[in-house]
Amino acid sequence: GQHCPVLVLTSETDQECRLKALQMGANDFLNKPFDFVEGLSRVENLLAIRSMYNQIVEQNKNLDKLVMERTQELQLESQNREEAEKRNIYLARHDLRTGFPNRLMVEERMQELVDSETTKKFALLVIYLNRFLEINHTLGYQNGNKLLLQVASRLSEISRNLNGVLPIEHSGDKVESFAVLEGVNFAVMLDVDDDQNLLDEDVGVFLEAMQKPFEFQGMSLYVGAHIGIAVYPEHGTESDILLQHAHIALEIAQSSNDQRALYSSTIDPY
């Protein structure tokens, strides 16, 4: 069979018969009469060749196994590395407390809008939560982060249902239009064109939503908010400038009796 060498002993001298024997799987042949020592030597040689062949086959199997195992290890390492890279990219572009897009993603999205030839005008809203420092001191930062997620979820839900809200993140079927800048500062972008009334209405919706209490651990907590607004291109043509001016407008809103403020160079103390 496959693992047994075949030595044919024959009295045939016809060349065609010999070729047929080799073609059928014989490894060698001897013509009768033959010398016993020569026959034994032929048998030993065939067994030695077969032994070496079997060793090579076994080594190849082991080598194939090692190659397969190493290939699987490399594939797993590559998969783990890709997953780690995706995870690191996700963490770099999302708020760790809430999972919402962060400042970096807001800046990227604004720059895309600025670089787009079709973008004419949009507004950046920076929303600041009032009384949150007091809540953190009273309930602890762990509970404060839980409440922060509840607040962010409410504002995110509102942003998805407003007309003219611009998406910040596209992830599969998920579209997110709300972002966490830092601390208790959030961001929303609106495609307002030249409709100032639409901008005022949308800002009013956010402020009204923040006047409603949040039910948390059997308590009704009132947070409230102030909003600073900067509009492209009037208040800046770069993402960092728009963010800076929206924060300045927020400072003005916090220091006045109004809950909102639109940036203007006339009110810029810097």
C-alpha positions as CSV (number, residue, x, y, z in Angstrom):
1,G,0.0,0.0,0.0
2,Q,0.9,3.6,0.4
3,H,3.4,3.0,3.2
4,C,4.9,-0.3,2.1
5,P,7.6,-0.5,-0.6
6,V,7.0,-3.1,-3.3
7,L,9.9,-5.1,-4.8
8,V,8.8,-7.3,-7.8
9,L,10.6,-10.6,-8.4
10,T,10.0,-11.6,-12.0
11,S,11.3,-13.9,-14.7
12,E,9.9,-11.6,-17.3
13,T,12.5,-9.8,-19.4
14,D,10.0,-7.8,-21.5
15,Q,10.6,-4.1,-21.0
16,E,6.9,-3.3,-21.4
17,C,6.1,-5.6,-18.5
18,R,8.6,-3.9,-16.3
19,L,7.3,-0.5,-17.1
20,K,3.8,-1.7,-16.4
21,A,4.9,-2.9,-12.9
22,L,6.5,0.4,-12.1
23,Q,3.4,2.3,-13.3
24,M,1.2,0.2,-11.0
25,G,3.2,1.2,-8.0
26,A,6.2,-1.1,-7.8
27,N,9.3,0.6,-6.4
28,D,11.9,-1.8,-7.9
29,F,12.2,-5.3,-9.4
30,L,14.7,-8.1,-9.6
31,N,15.0,-10.7,-12.4
32,K,15.1,-14.3,-11.5
33,P,17.4,-15.9,-10.8
34,F,18.9,-13.3,-8.4
35,D,21.6,-13.2,-5.9
36,F,20.2,-13.4,-2.3
37,V,22.7,-10.8,-1.0
38,E,21.7,-8.4,-3.8
39,G,18.0,-9.0,-3.0
40,L,18.5,-8.3,0.7
41,S,20.5,-5.1,-0.2
42,R,17.6,-4.0,-2.4
43,V,15.1,-4.6,0.3
44,E,17.2,-2.7,2.9
45,N,17.6,0.2,0.5
46,L,13.9,0.4,-0.2
47,L,13.1,0.2,3.5
48,A,15.6,2.9,4.3
49,I,14.2,5.2,1.5
50,R,10.7,4.5,2.7
51,S,11.8,5.3,6.3
52,M,13.3,8.6,5.2
53,Y,10.2,9.4,3.2
54,N,8.0,8.7,6.2
55,Q,10.2,11.0,8.3
56,I,10.0,13.7,5.7
57,V,6.2,13.3,5.6
58,E,5.9,13.5,9.3
59,Q,8.2,16.5,9.5
60,N,6.1,18.2,6.8
61,K,3.0,17.5,8.8
62,N,4.6,18.9,12.0
63,L,5.8,21.9,10.0
64,D,2.3,22.4,8.5
65,K,0.9,22.2,12.0
66,L,3.3,24.7,13.3
67,V,2.7,27.0,10.4
68,M,-1.1,26.7,10.9
69,E,-0.8,27.4,14.6
70,R,1.5,30.4,14.0
71,T,-0.8,31.7,11.3
72,Q,-3.7,31.4,13.7
73,E,-1.7,33.2,16.4
74,L,-0.8,36.0,14.0
75,Q,-4.4,36.3,12.8
76,L,-5.5,36.5,16.5
77,E,-2.8,39.1,17.2
78,S,-3.8,41.1,14.2
79,Q,-7.5,40.9,15.2
80,N,-6.7,41.9,18.7
81,R,-4.5,44.8,17.5
82,E,-7.3,46.0,15.1
83,E,-9.8,45.8,17.9
84,A,-7.5,47.7,20.2
85,E,-6.9,50.3,17.6
86,K,-10.6,50.7,17.0
87,R,-11.2,50.9,20.8
88,N,-8.5,53.5,21.2
89,I,-9.9,55.6,18.3
90,Y,-13.4,55.3,19.9
91,L,-12.1,56.4,23.3
92,A,-10.2,59.3,21.8
93,R,-13.4,60.6,20.1
94,H,-16.0,59.9,22.8
95,D,-16.7,61.1,26.3
96,L,-15.7,58.3,28.7
97,R,-18.5,59.0,31.2
98,T,-21.5,59.1,28.8
99,G,-20.3,57.5,25.5
100,F,-21.4,60.6,23.5
101,P,-19.1,62.2,20.9
102,N,-16.5,64.5,22.5
103,R,-14.8,67.8,21.6
104,L,-12.5,66.2,19.1
105,M,-15.4,64.9,17.0
106,V,-17.2,68.2,17.2
107,E,-14.1,70.0,15.9
108,E,-13.7,67.4,13.1
109,R,-17.4,67.7,12.1
110,M,-17.3,71.6,12.1
111,Q,-14.1,71.5,10.0
112,E,-15.9,69.2,7.5
113,L,-18.7,71.7,7.3
114,V,-16.3,74.7,7.0
115,D,-14.4,72.9,4.2
116,S,-17.6,71.9,2.3
117,E,-18.5,74.2,-0.6
118,T,-22.2,73.6,0.1
119,T,-22.1,74.9,3.7
120,K,-23.5,78.5,3.9
121,K,-24.3,79.0,7.5
122,F,-24.6,77.0,10.7
123,A,-24.8,77.7,14.5
124,L,-22.8,76.2,17.3
125,L,-24.5,75.9,20.6
126,V,-22.5,75.4,23.8
127,I,-24.8,74.3,26.6
128,Y,-23.6,74.6,30.2
129,L,-25.4,72.9,33.1
130,N,-26.1,75.0,36.2
131,R,-25.9,73.8,39.8
132,F,-24.0,70.6,38.8
133,L,-21.0,71.4,41.0
134,E,-23.3,71.6,43.9
135,I,-25.0,68.3,42.9
136,N,-21.6,66.6,42.7
137,H,-20.6,67.8,46.1
138,T,-23.9,66.7,47.6
139,L,-24.4,63.3,45.9
140,G,-20.8,62.4,45.1
141,Y,-19.1,62.3,41.7
142,Q,-20.3,58.7,41.0
143,N,-23.9,59.7,41.4
144,G,-23.2,63.0,39.6
145,N,-21.9,61.0,36.5
146,K,-25.1,58.9,36.5
147,L,-27.2,62.1,36.6
148,L,-25.0,63.6,33.9
149,L,-25.8,60.6,31.6
150,Q,-29.5,61.2,32.3
151,V,-29.2,64.9,31.4
152,A,-27.2,64.1,28.3
153,S,-29.7,61.5,27.1
154,R,-32.5,64.0,27.4
155,L,-30.7,66.6,25.5
156,S,-29.6,64.1,22.9
157,E,-33.2,63.0,22.4
158,I,-34.3,66.6,21.9
159,S,-31.5,67.3,19.4
160,R,-32.6,64.3,17.3
161,N,-36.2,65.7,17.0
162,L,-35.3,69.3,16.2
163,N,-35.4,70.7,12.6
164,G,-32.1,71.7,11.2
165,V,-29.9,69.8,13.7
166,L,-26.7,68.7,12.1
167,P,-25.3,65.2,12.8
168,I,-22.0,64.9,14.6
169,E,-21.4,61.2,14.4
170,H,-22.5,58.5,11.9
171,S,-21.9,55.0,13.2
172,G,-23.8,52.3,11.3
173,D,-27.5,53.0,11.7
174,K,-26.8,55.3,14.6
175,V,-26.7,59.1,14.1
176,E,-25.8,61.3,17.0
177,S,-26.3,65.1,16.9
178,F,-25.2,65.8,20.5
179,A,-21.7,65.9,22.0
180,V,-20.0,66.4,25.4
181,L,-17.2,69.0,25.2
182,E,-15.8,68.8,28.7
183,G,-17.0,68.8,32.2
184,V,-20.7,69.8,32.0
185,N,-20.4,71.6,28.6
186,F,-22.3,70.2,25.7
187,A,-22.5,71.0,22.0
188,V,-25.1,71.0,19.3
189,M,-24.9,72.3,15.7
190,L,-27.9,73.8,13.8
191,D,-28.3,74.4,10.1
192,V,-30.1,77.8,10.6
193,D,-29.3,79.4,7.2
194,D,-30.7,82.9,7.6
195,D,-33.7,82.0,9.8
196,Q,-33.0,83.7,13.2
197,N,-36.4,82.7,14.4
198,L,-35.6,79.0,13.9
199,L,-32.4,79.4,15.9
200,D,-34.2,81.2,18.7
201,E,-36.9,78.5,18.8
202,D,-34.4,75.6,19.0
203,V,-32.4,77.3,21.7
204,G,-35.6,77.9,23.6
205,V,-36.5,74.2,23.3
206,F,-33.2,73.2,25.0
207,L,-33.6,75.8,27.8
208,E,-37.2,74.7,28.4
209,A,-36.2,71.1,28.6
210,M,-33.6,71.9,31.3
211,Q,-36.2,73.7,33.4
212,K,-37.9,70.3,34.0
213,P,-36.7,68.3,37.0
214,F,-34.8,65.1,36.8
215,E,-36.0,62.2,38.8
216,F,-33.0,60.6,40.5
217,Q,-33.0,58.2,43.5
218,G,-36.4,59.4,44.7
219,M,-35.4,63.0,44.3
220,S,-36.5,65.7,41.9
221,L,-33.4,67.6,40.9
222,Y,-33.4,70.9,39.0
223,V,-30.4,71.6,36.9
224,G,-31.0,74.5,34.5
225,A,-28.7,75.7,31.7
226,H,-27.1,78.6,29.9
227,I,-26.3,78.6,26.2
228,G,-23.7,80.4,24.2
229,I,-24.1,80.7,20.5
230,A,-21.6,81.3,17.6
231,V,-22.6,81.4,13.9
232,Y,-20.5,80.4,10.9
233,P,-19.2,82.3,9.0
234,E,-20.0,85.6,10.9
235,H,-18.3,84.6,14.1
236,G,-15.4,82.5,12.7
237,T,-14.4,80.4,9.8
238,E,-12.4,77.8,11.7
239,S,-13.6,75.3,14.2
240,D,-11.4,76.4,17.1
241,I,-12.4,80.0,16.7
242,L,-16.1,79.1,16.6
243,L,-15.7,77.1,19.8
244,Q,-13.9,79.9,21.4
245,H,-16.5,82.5,20.5
246,A,-19.4,80.2,21.6
247,H,-17.7,79.9,25.0
248,I,-17.3,83.7,25.2
249,A,-21.0,84.0,24.4
250,L,-21.7,81.4,27.2
251,E,-19.7,83.5,29.7
252,I,-21.8,86.6,28.7
253,A,-25.0,84.6,29.2
254,Q,-23.9,83.4,32.7
255,S,-23.1,86.9,33.8
256,S,-26.4,88.4,32.5
257,N,-30.0,87.8,33.4
258,D,-30.6,86.0,30.2
259,Q,-30.0,82.3,29.8
260,R,-28.7,82.7,26.3
261,A,-26.2,84.9,24.4
262,L,-25.2,85.2,20.8
263,Y,-21.6,86.1,20.2
264,S,-20.7,89.6,19.0
265,S,-17.3,91.3,18.7
266,T,-18.9,94.2,20.7
267,I,-19.4,92.0,23.8
268,D,-16.1,90.1,23.4
269,P,-14.0,91.1,26.4
270,Y,-10.9,89.6,24.9
